[in-house]
Amino acid sequence: MNRLEELFTRKKNNILNVYCTAGFPQLNNTIEVMKALQDNGADIIELGMPYSDPLADGPVIQSSNIKALQNGMTMQLLFEQLRDFRKEIYVPVILMGNINPVLQFGFENFCKQAASLPIDGIILPDLPEYEFENEYGSVIKKYGLDFIFLITPETSEERIKKLDALSTGFLYAVSSSSTTGNKKDFNAVEKYLQKINSMQLKNPVLVGFGIKDKSSFQSVCKYANGAIIGTAYIKAIEYSNNIQADTKAFLDAILN
Amino acid sequence: MLNISIPNNKGSYKQPNIFGYYGNFGGAYIPEMLHRNVEELRNNYLKIMYDEAFQKEFQYLLHDYAGRPTPLFYAERLSNQFNTKIYLKREDLNHTGAHKINNAIGQVLLAQRLGKKRIIAETGAGQHGVATATVCALKGIECIVYMGVKDMERQQPNVARMKMLGAAVIPATSGSQTLKDATNEAIRDWINNPNDTHYVIGSVVGPHPYPDMVTRFQSIISEEIKIQLKEKIGTELPNYVMACVGGGSNAAGAFYHFLDDLSVQLIAVEAAGCGINSGMSAATTQLGKPGVLHGSKSLVMQTIDGQVTEPHSISAGLDYPGIGPLHAHLYESGRAKFLSATDDEALKASFNLAKMEGIIPALETAHALAALHQMKFTKDDVVVVCLSGRGDKDMATYMKTMDEL
């Protein structure tokens, strides 16, 4: 049983997945940020691999990507930073990013290195399901990594079923069609989540995009297994001099 | 013309396979948020484009509104200068001053048939933005154009034109503040407006079916060249077709009907900027590697870590770190030859054409003209250069150059 399976077996509700960008706010903050998230209640850590042109992200996460790149973050360096991270980090960790840097690193090499750490899963929003089935899915499976697909309110029921079948770990339900960090209409979100809930999917569902505080976290947790917070956390540590304290304050406000 | 059978293998030069691949390049690398819109387009674009009523309206607007067919002009003095026979395909004489109107008319009509109420576009030099704003004004549709801040400064007349035409021009402030960033912002807008909006991509880039769709709308250029050459010289096949390439829409249109005529040499000219190895260049085939940018796999200028690098060209329309997947395939397969021209060579070519033929070309187009110097023509060669746009928008740059001379 891998860490994600173990988590979802043990915990069914109010699962909190927090996104952070590797190498942000400072180049060597990666492990410190992950540790702070783990210590203060995050169930899963989604570690962003910075990219120059992240299409699905709003201004806050875009600028965290640019800052991390300016700090000198590279894929190679990220794997070096993570070499011994399992000595401290026991929660499931997912690498998230755009496909191009992964292709340049070498897709198989990337999976091999990620699995050796071990990382638990991968999210590559711009790797479409056709390419996954045709070429990349078998490589991901070979190294025992979970691959998490996104669904949105615009995704048809038929397609949701297909993406659920292809996903392992969990399914990432984007709360509304938007880039990260945008405002949401939570009535529409509720309807959408109720629909997903009634579909009896094989994977647990975590809801992301627009979850920023206790009330938005609780409202989506009524219909899903948990939620993913990104933009709000990036804002909380953007200028932080004390990652541990700022992370604690941020997560306490959501969880307590 | 009506040829909509799709090869299921690796695609051909004229049409990609069902997944949008020309050889090794193409596809649709998009986040799920764009899936429904892109799929809707993919399922409908050929049906709509080759529908009789659509074709009737499209051809009518190309003829009566854009002013097609554009002339194929025998440039006598330029021909003497290069000791060959040079014909200029006068896309600059289209309404709004460039070939971009062909695609803008096509996509706006298509968007209407898809029931879309709002049009977004990216623009570099502003020609695509102006063309899109123009057709939206004609049809009474809301139009939003994303444009890099740097490009807004160097192409001010086009910013003013878009505003006068009723479009909202939104500055793209991220990255190098040029075409790549304007495209990012347009894609983000589309993600945030999934129901009522159509994204009119201006070049043969983006996820499938855009490269194929835009190529088909621009293919009118080579369709006319064939007819006009036949009338003028008795054969529809020239020895060379030359065009500038940023994303590559005028080149795709000028090449399209010659792709299977292997006797016709296709010459694509990229922007070398300050020189290919200067670190200030936009010559993607020379500097790029296979990668994914703006939804398709193609050649991309990038670091060893896969971060997209910032290109440079004096011409905003060529200042782009990628190239359409069809062109990447033409490059890889050797079907087209790729040359490049520097900023200075392009400027000189503009002034030369102005003095020799009384035509002031756009800076983008000037790159194709500059490459004439790199060719070895015979006296009897027939060379068609796609004169993709006119130079009015570039007068500030040209005036500055005159001051320096």
Chai-1 contact restraints between the chains, C-beta under 6 A:
chainA,res_idxA,chainB,res_idxB,connection_type,confidence,min_distance_angstrom,max_distance_angstrom,comment,restraint_id
A,S52,B,Q307,contact,1.0,0.0,6.0,A-B,restraint_1
A,S52,B,V308,contact,1.0,0.0,6.0,A-B,restraint_2
A,D53,B,N184,contact,1.0,0.0,6.0,A-B,restraint_3
A,D53,B,V308,contact,1.0,0.0,6.0,A-B,restraint_4
A,L55,B,I187,contact,1.0,0.0,6.0,A-B,restraint_5
A,A56,B,P31,contact,1.0,0.0,6.0,A-B,restraint_6
A,T74,B,D305,contact,1.0,0.0,6.0,A-B,restraint_7
A,M75,B,D305,contact,1.0,0.0,6.0,A-B,restraint_8
A,I99,B,Y29,contact,1.0,0.0,6.0,A-B,restraint_9
A,I99,B,V292,contact,1.0,0.0,6.0,A-B,restraint_10
A,N100,B,G291,contact,1.0,0.0,6.0,A-B,restraint_11
A,N100,B,V292,contact,1.0,0.0,6.0,A-B,restraint_12
A,N100,B,G306,contact,1.0,0.0,6.0,A-B,restraint_13
A,P101,B,D305,contact,1.0,0.0,6.0,A-B,restraint_14
A,P101,B,G306,contact,1.0,0.0,6.0,A-B,restraint_15
A,Q104,B,G306,contact,1.0,0.0,6.0,A-B,restraint_16
A,P125,B,P31,contact,1.0,0.0,6.0,A-B,restraint_17
A,D126,B,Y29,contact,1.0,0.0,6.0,A-B,restraint_18
A,D126,B,P31,contact,1.0,0.0,6.0,A-B,restraint_19
A,P128,B,A28,contact,1.0,0.0,6.0,A-B,restraint_20
A,Y130,B,F19,contact,1.0,0.0,6.0,A-B,restraint_21
A,L150,B,E32,contact,1.0,0.0,6.0,A-B,restraint_22
A,T152,B,E32,contact,1.0,0.0,6.0,A-B,restraint_23
A,T152,B,M33,contact,1.0,0.0,6.0,A-B,restraint_24
A,E154,B,R36,contact,1.0,0.0,6.0,A-B,restraint_25
A,E154,B,P194,contact,1.0,0.0,6.0,A-B,restraint_26
A,S177,B,M33,contact,1.0,0.0,6.0,A-B,restraint_27
A,S177,B,P194,contact,1.0,0.0,6.0,A-B,restraint_28
A,S178,B,N192,contact,1.0,0.0,6.0,A-B,restraint_29
A,T179,B,R188,contact,1.0,0.0,6.0,A-B,restraint_30
A,T179,B,I191,contact,1.0,0.0,6.0,A-B,restraint_31
